[in-house]
Amino acid sequence: MYIPSHFEERRAEVLHRLVAEHSFGTLVTLGSGGLGANHLPFELDPGAGPLGTLRAHVARANPVWRDCAGEVEALAIFQGPGAYVSPSWYPAKQEHGKVVPTYNYIVVHAHGPIRVIDDPVWLKALIERLTDTHEAGRPVPWKVADAPADYIEKMLGAIVGIEIPISRLQGKWKASQNRGAADRRGVAQGLLAAGGEQAAAMAAAVMAMPDG
């Protein structure tokens, strides 16, 4: 990923927070047919290894767990908020007109080798944790134990676990850091006026950027 220095985010705790908040990622692997991509809900264990470990599961029928090239690291991509930025939002447009459209976005790339785990005990624990995370906050959270035990056993037999010890973690926070304070305020105001969760989240990211 191309990351100009002013857009680079290196703090592991910040990168981990983005992954935790936007845990539905894209897993890119190299197989016998070339590059492949799978879209999966991930669990991040930040304390497992120097940069953390990702865990997920795939359908047993999915060839990715048999066919991924062991000598090539996988890539998991986690996308945060993103929004179009109109040049009309910059006060600089009125001053000299030397402005162009752009797109702000936040993304984390996690690289590492894939480990295949075909263990029903491990898988059940993972599914329980993922379920508890996504059911949290619901009036009546669903639990894995709510389903019949023999049904869960059958479902677990249809999936395979994967684990990715993170060897390289990259973050790109493109949030108008390359603009002056007045232009950043204009971007944030324009995003808030545009409306929507993505725009609001990006407006907050823009305003959180320190003055250069």
Buried (B, 14 or more C-beta within 10 A) or exposed (E): EEBEEEBBBEEBEEBBBBBBEBBEBBBBBBBEEEEBEBEBEBBBBBEBEEBBBBBBBBEEEBEBBEEBEEEBBBBBBBBBBBBBBBBEBBEBBEEEEEBEEBEBBBBBBBBBBBBBBEEEEBBBBBBBBBBEEBEEEEEEEEEBEEEEEEEBEEBBEEBBBBBBBBEEBBBBBBBBBBBBEEBBBBBBBBBBEBEEEBBBBBBBBBBEBEEE
